[in-house]
C-alpha cells in the first residue's frame, strides 16, 4: 500500500481532529485504557495526522480495532489487555503510551489499510436484552410470528435473541429455541419494567448491512473480537458464544443499503408483520440518511404491518435511548439502556 500523508490546510484542521478525539474519549468511560490513549492521542500531532486519514467512523474504533486484531499475548503491548492476558493486565501508564505510539507508527500503513477496508461493526449480543421487551410487545400486538429485520446487522447476532436466556435480575425470560451453546444475557432491570413471559415468535430473520459479517469465517469473526474493548472479558466470552449460536441459526443476510432494501421486502417476504430494529447503528448516518431511513420504514409500512424498535446513543456516555415508532420524529422514548445492554432504566 502506498503511504498516505494527510496535511492539514491550517492549524484549525488539526485542532478539530483533536476535539473529535476528545469527544470520543468521553464515550469510552467503560474502557480506562482507550480513554487514556484517546486523551494522549489528542495531544500528539503525529498521531492526530494518522487519525485524520481514517475516513470511516468512528476513526478511533477502527484504529484501536486494527491494533488489537494483530496482537497476541506474546506482544509487549498485550500486557495492558485483560482480554489477552487476564486479571494480571497492567493499568494505563506512560509506558503503555510509549509502546502503543511506537506500535502504531511502526505499522501505520497496515493500520490505515485495515481502517480503509473495515467498518465499525460491533455486534453486541447483550443489546438483545435492551430491545427484547419492545419486540415482544410488537409481536403480541400483531398476534402472530414476525419477520425480524435488523438494519446494520453485522453478523446478525441480535437476530438470534430468541435463542438466548435473558436474566434481568428480577426475572428471567428463557430462550424460546434451544441452542447447543447456552448463553445467558444479564441486564439489570433498573426501571422495573414488566418483563415478557417468553421471547417473540419469529417467522424469519433478515439482516441488512453494507458488508454483512460471516459468523463462520474466522477472519471476519476475528475483526468482531478486535472491536471488543480491552477490559471487557465478559463481552468477549459472550461474543464467542453468540457467534456459535448464530452459526447454527438460519439468517438471511442481505448485502446492500438498507434504505434501498427495506421498501422491497414486501415483495420478497412471505405474508406477515415486520419488526424493524437497529442497535447503535443510526448514529453513523448523516441527518439526511436518517431521514431517508425513516422514509424507507414508512414505505414498507404502506404495504404491511410494521413496527420499529431503535436503540441509539443519547445523552450521557454509554447511554442509549430505546424508541418505538416508525420515524424518529414520531417515536416514543420507552427506556434508557447501557450501550452494551448491561441495564435498562426509565427515560
Secondary structure as GFF3:
##gff-version 3
##sequence-region A 1 347
A	DSSP	alpha_helix	11	26	.	.	.	ID=ss1
A	DSSP	alpha_helix	32	41	.	.	.	ID=ss2
A	DSSP	alpha_helix	45	52	.	.	.	ID=ss3
A	DSSP	alpha_helix	59	69	.	.	.	ID=ss4
A	DSSP	three_ten_helix	76	80	.	.	.	ID=ss5
A	DSSP	alpha_helix	82	85	.	.	.	ID=ss6
A	DSSP	three_ten_helix	86	88	.	.	.	ID=ss7
A	DSSP	alpha_helix	94	106	.	.	.	ID=ss8
A	DSSP	alpha_helix	108	117	.	.	.	ID=ss9
A	DSSP	alpha_helix	127	142	.	.	.	ID=ss10
A	DSSP	beta_strand	146	151	.	.	.	ID=ss11
A	DSSP	three_ten_helix	157	163	.	.	.	ID=ss12
A	DSSP	beta_strand	165	167	.	.	.	ID=ss13
A	DSSP	beta_strand	172	173	.	.	.	ID=ss14
A	DSSP	beta_strand	184	186	.	.	.	ID=ss15
A	DSSP	beta_strand	188	189	.	.	.	ID=ss16
A	DSSP	beta_strand	202	209	.	.	.	ID=ss17
A	DSSP	alpha_helix	218	226	.	.	.	ID=ss18
A	DSSP	alpha_helix	233	247	.	.	.	ID=ss19
A	DSSP	beta_strand	252	255	.	.	.	ID=ss20
A	DSSP	alpha_helix	258	261	.	.	.	ID=ss21
A	DSSP	three_ten_helix	262	264	.	.	.	ID=ss22
A	DSSP	alpha_helix	265	268	.	.	.	ID=ss23
A	DSSP	beta_strand	274	279	.	.	.	ID=ss24
A	DSSP	three_ten_helix	282	284	.	.	.	ID=ss25
A	DSSP	alpha_helix	287	301	.	.	.	ID=ss26
A	DSSP	beta_strand	306	313	.	.	.	ID=ss27
A	DSSP	beta_strand	319	324	.	.	.	ID=ss28
A	DSSP	beta_strand	332	338	.	.	.	ID=ss29
A	DSSP	beta_strand	343	345	.	.	.	ID=ss30
###
